[in-house]
Amino acid sequence: MKNQFYIYTSILLFFLVTNLQAQDVFTKTYTPSALQADFQLFKDNLLNAHPALDAYYPIDSLHQALDQVETQLDQPLSSIEFYRLLTPLNKYIANGHSNFKPSDAFIKGIGEGKPRFPFNVYWDRDSLFVTQNLSQDTSIQVGDRILSVNGRTAKDLIHFFASQQERDGFNTSLPIEAAYESFHTYYAFFIGLPETFELEFKTINGSFIKKTIKGQSLTQQKEARLKRYGPRPKSWWASKTPAYTLDFEGETAIMKLRIFAKKYIKKTGVNYKEFFKSSFEELARRNTQDLIIDLRDNGGGDFEPTIELLAYLYDQSFDFYTEMSTVVNKIPNPKHYEEFPGIGNIYVGIAVKKEGDQYNVKQLKRTLDCAPLNPRFKGQVYVLTNPSSYSATGEMSGVLKSYTNAIFIGEEAGGNPVQNTSGMMLPLVLPNTGVKFQMSFVLFVTNVTFENTGYGILPDYPRRPSFEEHISGEDVVLKYALELAQKK
């Protein structure tokens, strides 16, 4: 009996302690001095180590925004309230690789049984469509439009969530995509975790209805998804699909490039140099005149595969970058950066060379005077992009625009084609609140033939799947590109 008593007591204490810890994440506040200390650490690192803070806005605009935040640190705030004060700064930092994240404790807390917005959604024609109903109310159907959530219109919420996101320059395509794809997460981040949601719908039958819907935990949502819609389709990575593939539709070649990160390409069993060599030899053998390069959902990676690809499409030697630089030769406050070893600063110092007011990255020379490769493709190139064509893929879209006859189809690329700050990226953990800021230290300037407008490459032929096309699963963007090639 004593053993049972101890077991029951231990279980009870465990749940009490766990519940108290979870509550602490949401209710604990930090003194103004603690908040100011965290803010000053962030501010010092940003202003002293980020190499391109004036790329899109006058530096005074950033200073004014920083001052505005600082004036609001005169009262106790929770960790998530502090995070919400910081995220509007993303607009003035204007670099998609530099961003804020809530504390690990908060992210863990909202994943442990907390109610979340129980619908997956798609944004189309200024409307928020239900793509999966994961709530207890099974009367809500796929295709119903959500008009408002707890008194705020769907349009207002989508644009509010997007306004808090990081982005390159003035790009809006990627923030909006993130806003609807992670709607339930951003609702928790920026608004809260209500037990219920007051929703207004326009149903697929055209009627207007109001519903009070209970929030569902991630576990409950997962169970509902599996029961109603079956298992999620595996990603290309999970299904072990090769990162690079070459297919033919009639006489048109389709080259799908899912990522430019060398280690992930290799993990799928692909040698990118061998792939490009054999692919362009096959195009030459077939006398292929139309090549579709699909860069949708390619989040970027390393510059070597992009240089290799361009070498088969351009008939002259080229410099891929004009600049690769930093403003520091060592990481400031290294103990506050997550998983950055102290010895790492030795390698940073070795990798750069002081020239004037900046430190040039020695790796730049590997991107200069790149020779063309044979057999060169001389036909028409079509490039498919979407908001998730990002980072190195944004750069690649820029050089393809500059040095080939590429026709772009789809949506604005999320990555900037002229410059970005990335390379070494480290999460700065603010020690009191646990809020993180990912610092990016290396400025990359691509050798393109046009000015930096602050936007990604815009398509020559805009084509985005409608809600109905999205639900059908048909690849209408690729279909459009194939039709365009066949008409030519």
ABEGO torsion letter per residue (X at the ends): XAAAAAAAAAAAAAAAAAAAAAAAAAABBBBAAAAAAAAAAAAAAAAAABABAAAABBAAAAAAAAAAAAAAAABBBBAAAAAAAAAAAAAAAGBAABBBBBBAAAAAAAABGBBBBABBBBBBGGBBBBABBABABAABBBGBBBABBGGBBAAAAAAAAAAABBBBEABAAAAAAAAAAAAAAAAAAAAEBBABBBBBBBBAAGBBBBBBBBBBBAAAAAAAAAAAAEBBBBBAAAAGBBABBBBBBEABBBBBBABABAAAAAAAGBBAAAAAAAAAAAAAAAGBABBBBBABGBAEEBAAAAAAAAAAABABBBBABABBBBABABBBGAAABBGBBAAAAAAAAAABBBBEABBBBAAAAAABGBBBBOBBBABBBBBBBBAABBEAAAAAAAAAAAABABBBBEBBBABBAABBBBEBBBBBBBAAAGBBBBBBABBBBBBBABBBAGBBBBBABBBBBBAAAAAAGBBAAAAAAAAAAAAX
